Amino acid sequence: MKPIAIFQHTHVGEPGAVLSTLNELSLPWVMVPIMDGAPIPEDPEAYSGIVLMGGGMGVNDGLDWLAREIAFVRRADEAGVPVIGHCLGGQILATALGGHVEKGPRMEIGWQAVQYEPEPVVREWLGESLSDELFQWHQDIFILPEGAQRLAHSDVCPNQAFVYGNRHLGMQFHLEMTPELVVSLSQANRASHERELARNNPSTSSREEMLAQLDVRTQRMHQMMRTAYARWARGLK
């Protein structure tokens, strides 16, 4: 089986529990360390699937490598190679499929409420045990491409997750977070977090709340992620 390519865009944006999930599913993988200058691959059919991680940059920032990555994902769709995107990765996927990305009304940071659509496809892709709070760190939001099925939304973000073509999965939230990653992300982005707290942003967790019960909270997300990856893996080439 060809490996799954995991695109990592920043050092703090590690794949976290994605790796253990793929290992549990006996799926081979290879890292594409964009943050260290790795080039965007040319041929998506060299991989059985593609995973796109998060990052602090945005698809509207005019970065050349991001334009090349979007074009690569578009070619992957044309070749029937499944793609799964986390946060920035979900925004890249939505853009490549014909949607777009815009600024949301305010940032979502930390553990925030998510509402799920009352459709069977939600359980098919995310499982029966749906957590009512998921980890977030974003302001940009994706607007769905035509033909996408919305799985979830929040008060701030109209599209929290979508499925496209029964093959691709895009998510705005971070199911991949481990307790260690939550701590490192909160430290790396402390200035922006404190700025949003000073603004009394109601969609921002306090530091104490963000770091509370991390083992339980992340395990709930990992259960959802294992269902998502197992379902996504059914379409691997």
Secondary structure, 3 states (H helix, E strand, C coil): CCCEEEEECCCCCCCCHHHHHHHHCCCCEEEEEHHHCCCCCCCHHHCCEEEECCCCCCCCCCCHHHHHHHHHHHHHHHHCCCEEEECHHHHHHHHHCCCEEEEEEEEEEEEEECEECCCHHHHHHHCCCCCCEEEEEEEEEEECCCCCEEEEECCCCCCCEEEECCCEEEECCCCCCCHHHHHHHHHHCHHHHHHHHHCCCCCECCHHHHCCCHHHHHHHHHHHHHHHHHHHHCCCC
